[in-house]
Amino acid sequence: MKKTINNSLYTLLVSILCLPGIIVAQNEDNLWKVINNQTLSDTSRLKAIDGIAWNYIGNDPDTAVILAGLQLKLAETSGQKKFEARAFRTIGVALTNKGNYSQAIDHLLKAAKINEEMGNIKGMGNCYCSLGIVYYNQANYPKALEYHLKDLKKREEVGDKTG
């Protein structure tokens, strides 16, 4: 009886621990299907690329940069500025994770400018937050604080209490 209980608990524990990985893998497979389906709208495909790129941003930033580059091209050809900005930010964050701070800053500033032109306050705040992280990683604390305070101001403007 004791061995059965231990085996049951072990099976339950393994199932609980593996379930998130299975769900993420299935979700990513579904996103790839969306990206490759030329009959779907560009917006749907851009959202799918964005989702996959962010899945890779921490553990494989090179892949995130490649995917965001594809997103950027599709966004430019379809005239979707929101996704151009998201692609630039994704590239900037991935480059930050790689330690390529100067290029990260360039991409994040491009994203911030597009968001500003569109009046996307939350997008601007996200870019400012990412810029603050870059400057923090460079030990440029005054500049990091400047961008984090800009981010805070934008989040207050849109009522983003969690951010």
Secondary structure, 3 states (H helix, E strand, C coil): CHHHHHHHHHHHHHHHHHHHHHHHHHHHHHHHHHHHCCCCCHHHHHHHHHHHHHHHCCCCHHHHHHHHHHHHHHHHHHCCHHHHHHHHHHHHHHHHHHCCHHHHHHHHHHHHHHHHHHCCHHHHHHHHHHHHHHHHHCCCHHHHHHHHHHHHHHHHHHCCCCC
